[in-house]
Amino acid sequence: MNYINEMTLQFDSHSINEGFARSAVAAFCVQLNPTLDEITDIKTAVSEAVTNCVVHAYPKTLGKITVWVGLKPREVQIKVSDNGVGIADIEKAREPFFTTKPNEERAGMGFTVMESFMDNVEIRKNGTSGVVVEMTKTLERKKVAMVGGENG
């Protein structure tokens, strides 16, 4: 897909790892010279996606969360995936304020937040179990730093 650089992280679904994921993705994306607002958007979206995995994919057990990031000259693509319990109705889950945990302090805004900070968000089943959230952010800066110089 003509990426200039890629990375994959995999970690346990401990809530403390949400901060690690958002920081690692942000640090990786810095090579594209994004604005502070763009980095903040990416960090927020990654935080929401990873938190969804922690809270919903593995509600009573630990599991693995995988974050993949692919960089193009002006675009960041991110996939956050799990092999957890999955989402029964993805379209319903995308509705603002929908939550499967009304007795907890959950606003049901995770996907809405991701969609507001990223240019594109797609959600699909991950094989027989789990979910993949794919997000894309196009960077506005014309001049970006590229891995390996101009030839990438």
C-alpha positions in Angstrom: 0.0 0.0 0.0 3.0 2.3 -0.4 3.6 3.1 3.3 6.7 5.0 4.1 6.8 3.4 7.5 4.8 1.0 9.6 4.6 -0.3 13.2 2.7 -2.8 15.2 2.2 -2.9 18.9 0.5 -5.7 20.9 -0.2 -5.4 24.6 -2.5 -6.8 27.3 -5.9 -5.2 27.9 -4.9 -3.5 31.1 -6.4 0.0 31.3 -3.0 1.5 32.1 -1.8 0.5 28.6 -4.2 3.0 27.0 -1.7 5.8 27.8 1.2 3.8 26.4 -0.7 3.2 23.2 -1.6 6.8 22.6 1.9 8.0 23.4 3.6 5.4 21.2 1.3 6.1 18.2 1.9 9.9 18.7 5.6 9.4 18.9 5.6 7.3 15.7 3.5 9.9 13.8 5.8 12.8 14.7 8.0 11.8 11.7 5.3 13.2 9.4 5.6 16.6 11.1 1.9 16.9 12.1 0.5 20.0 13.8 -0.1 19.8 17.5 -3.9 19.7 16.8 -3.4 16.7 14.5 -1.4 14.8 17.1 -4.0 15.6 19.7 -6.7 14.3 17.4 -4.8 11.1 16.7 -4.0 10.6 20.4 -7.7 11.1 21.4 -9.0 8.6 18.7 -6.4 6.0 19.7 -7.3 6.4 23.4 -11.0 5.9 22.6 -10.4 2.8 20.5 -8.1 1.2 23.0 -10.4 2.0 25.9 -13.3 0.4 24.0 -11.2 -2.8 23.8 -10.3 -2.7 27.5 -13.9 -2.1 28.6 -16.0 -4.0 26.1 -13.9 -6.6 24.3 -12.5 -8.3 27.4 -15.0 -7.4 30.2 -14.1 -10.2 32.7 -10.7 -11.3 31.4 -7.4 -10.1 29.9 -6.8 -10.3 26.2 -4.5 -8.9 23.6 -5.0 -5.5 21.8 -3.1 -4.9 18.6 -2.4 -1.4 17.3 -1.0 -1.1 13.7 0.0 2.3 12.2 0.9 2.9 8.6 2.3 6.2 7.4 2.0 7.7 3.9 3.5 11.1 3.1 0.4 13.1 4.3 -1.8 10.3 5.9 -1.9 8.3 9.0 -3.8 5.0 9.0 -4.4 3.2 12.3 -6.0 -0.2 13.1 -6.9 -1.1 16.6 -8.0 -4.7 16.9 -9.0 -7.3 19.5 -10.2 -10.9 19.7 -12.7 -10.3 22.4 -16.5 -10.7 22.6 -17.3 -8.5 19.5 -20.1 -6.1 18.9 -23.6 -7.6 18.3 -24.8 -4.6 16.3 -22.1 -2.3 14.9 -24.4 0.3 13.5 -26.3 0.6 16.8 -22.9 0.8 18.7 -22.0 3.8 16.4 -25.0 5.8 17.6 -24.2 8.6 20.0 -24.9 7.8 23.7 -25.5 4.1 23.0 -23.9 2.0 25.7 -24.0 -1.7 26.7 -22.9 -0.7 30.2 -25.6 1.8 31.4 -24.8 1.0 35.1 -21.3 2.2 34.7 -20.0 5.7 34.0 -20.0 5.2 30.3 -21.3 7.9 27.9 -21.5 5.8 24.8 -19.6 8.4 22.8 -16.4 6.4 21.9 -17.1 5.9 18.2 -18.6 9.4 17.9 -15.4 10.9 19.4 -13.3 8.8 17.0 -15.3 10.0 14.0 -15.1 13.6 15.1 -11.3 13.6 15.3 -10.4 11.4 12.4 -11.3 11.7 8.7 -12.6 8.2 8.3 -13.5 5.5 10.8 -14.5 2.0 9.8 -15.6 -0.7 12.2 -15.8 -4.4 11.3 -15.7 -7.8 12.9 -12.3 -9.4 13.3 -12.9 -12.8 11.9 -14.9 -15.0 14.3 -14.5 -12.8 17.3 -13.5 -9.3 18.2 -13.5 -6.0 16.3 -11.2 -4.0 14.1 -11.4 -0.2 14.1 -9.7 1.4 11.1 -9.1 5.1 11.3 -7.5 7.5 8.8 -6.2 11.1 9.3 -5.0 13.2 6.4 -2.4 15.8 7.5 -2.8 19.3 6.3 0.8 20.3 6.3 2.3 20.4 2.8 5.9 19.9 3.9 6.4 16.7 5.9 9.4 14.9 7.1 9.8 11.5 5.3 11.6 8.4 6.5 14.7 7.9 4.3 14.5 11.3 2.6 12.6 12.1 -0.5 12.7 8.6 -1.9 11.1 7.1 1.2 
